[in-house]
Amino acid sequence: MSTLPAGCTVAAVDVRTAPDEVLHEMFTVATQIEQEDVPEPPFVPASEWVAELRADAGIQDRADWLARDADGAPLGVGHFYATRSVENRHRARLVVQVAPGARRQSIGTNLLGLVAGAALDAERTRVQTWTTTAGPGAAFADALGLLVEDELELNRLRVTEVDRSLTAAWVARAAERAVGYELVGWDGRCPTALRERYAAARELMNTAPQTSDHVDEVFTVDKLDELEDSWDEAGLPWWTLCARHQGSGRLVGYTELAFSDEEPSLGYQGDTAVDPAHRERGLGRWLKAALLERAIEERPALRVVDTYNAGSNDAMIAINRELGFQVILRTERRQGDLAELVARLGR
């Protein structure tokens, strides 16, 4: 790997135990990248970002590094993280971010070598990462043989621009088209009586567009426990709304919304999925419209809702466009062979 600038250091960071001050240094780099990519506020608050990072380390394998200059100012961060699921233990996700003023000094190359090496040591074989379309990392990724597999859109809904007559119409239409279905929802953790059915419903995300190396995952109640523990630790309020088939009692669709307590104008749209056997009844629109209507009524400070969509997910993108979601950032999802990447980096 290339030589670092004089005085520059790179240190491993255990995000579970590191002092808040160190994670705030990492946030300093991350927020510079966020504001470079999406200059329009609101932005994720520092304490929320730190809490989510700590919580994430409880449910995924990960390793993290922080680069600083000679004066101790943060210059870049590197992250390796990966699911612990049996089905996709081959996959490693790598993220490297370098502050705008510190690029082209081999900092990113060194950070990438470290996170890729950690992934290799963890016996992962495939790498996944993201570059902004035509951004500074695209040519670097090309040179390393990381091929574009899909596009990922960050879409934003400006709540004040929502057509309330449209959401009302979606809810009303469901009364005609979705006979035999009902909505059931909760705030925070799933009720005990629904946990097994909700865990099964979360497997519906296997039917969404996935990368070519994806293996369908089995989602158990134990996995749900771990996921909800991490959400509790992160401190984000979240709502879930499901469509229940009355004949079988199965939850055949669901959607999620999470909110920032520190930045009450900001919301996050999580997963939305509907069982293929129960589509063409307006369930997806019913779920999203009903939960959004509730958010507008009960969280008057809410101004924007952000969500990510795979560029190939035509059905969900169509629903989001109708609601008023607009693209604010396009990224390229890239894949490659991890051993080949490590060899190219000269680890």
Beta strands, then each sheet from edge to edge (+ up, - down):
strand 1: 9-13
strand 2: 60-68
strand 3: 74-83
strand 4: 91-98
strand 5: 126-132
strand 6: 147-158
strand 7: 181-187
strand 8: 238-245
strand 9: 251-259
strand 10: 266-274
strand 11: 304-310
strand 12: 326-337
sheet 1: 1+ 2- 3+ 4- 5- 12+ 6- 11+ 10+ 9- 8+ 7-
end
